[in-house]
Amino acid sequence: MSDLRHRILLHAYVTEKSMDEMERQNKLEFSVDRRATRAEVKRAVEELYQCKVAKVNIKIVRVGKIATVKFAKEYSSEDIGSRAGVF
């Protein structure tokens, strides 16, 4: 399964807007594989970062597929972002 997690989540997607969402709304953005579904992204994030995901939104942009992940209240997106390499 670890191989699958790393194929689904490519890297953290960092923009000014995503940094604002991380601070205010407890969300992180990831660049994901084009074939990944919401359920696969949720499972990969929960297993890779040992956290609880509340919601996943996916948008398709020119550079690929971007998943916005909202974490449960007991988990901090800033802590998970530091483990994901945002800082």
C-alpha positions in Angstrom: 0.0 0.0 0.0 2.9 2.4 0.7 3.8 2.2 -3.0 0.2 3.2 -3.9 0.1 6.2 -1.5 3.2 7.7 -3.1 1.8 7.2 -6.6 -1.4 9.0 -5.6 0.1 12.0 -3.7 2.7 13.5 -5.9 3.7 16.6 -3.8 2.3 19.4 -1.7 0.9 22.3 -3.8 2.0 25.6 -2.3 0.5 28.9 -3.3 -0.3 32.1 -1.4 -4.0 31.0 -1.4 -3.2 27.5 -0.1 -1.0 29.0 2.7 -3.9 31.2 3.7 -6.3 28.2 3.7 -3.8 26.3 5.8 -3.8 29.0 8.5 -7.5 29.9 8.5 -9.4 26.8 7.4 -7.2 23.8 8.4 -6.7 22.8 4.7 -3.7 21.6 2.6 -3.4 21.2 -1.2 -1.7 18.3 -2.9 -0.9 17.7 -6.5 -2.3 14.2 -7.2 -2.3 11.6 -10.0 -4.9 12.3 -12.7 -6.6 8.9 -12.1 -6.9 9.3 -8.3 -10.4 9.5 -6.8 -11.5 11.4 -3.7 -11.6 8.2 -1.7 -8.1 7.2 -2.8 -6.7 10.6 -1.9 -8.4 10.5 1.5 -7.1 7.0 2.3 -3.6 7.9 1.1 -3.4 11.1 3.2 -4.8 9.4 6.4 -2.3 6.5 6.1 0.7 8.6 5.1 0.3 11.3 7.8 -1.6 9.4 10.5 -4.5 11.9 10.6 -8.2 12.1 10.1 -9.5 13.8 6.9 -12.9 15.6 7.1 -13.3 16.4 3.4 -11.6 16.2 0.0 -12.2 18.5 -3.0 -10.6 17.9 -6.3 -10.1 20.3 -9.2 -8.5 19.7 -12.6 -6.2 22.5 -13.7 -3.7 22.8 -16.6 -0.8 21.4 -14.6 -2.8 18.3 -13.5 -5.2 17.5 -10.6 -5.1 19.4 -7.3 -6.8 17.9 -4.2 -7.7 20.3 -1.3 -7.8 18.3 1.9 -9.6 19.6 5.0 -8.5 17.9 8.2 -10.5 17.1 11.3 -10.4 19.7 14.1 -8.1 17.7 16.3 -5.4 17.7 13.6 -3.4 20.8 12.6 -2.7 21.4 8.9 0.4 23.3 9.9 1.9 20.2 11.6 1.0 18.0 8.7 2.3 20.6 6.3 5.6 20.6 8.0 5.8 16.8 7.6 4.7 17.1 3.9 7.6 19.5 3.2 5.6 22.8 2.9 8.0 24.7 5.2 
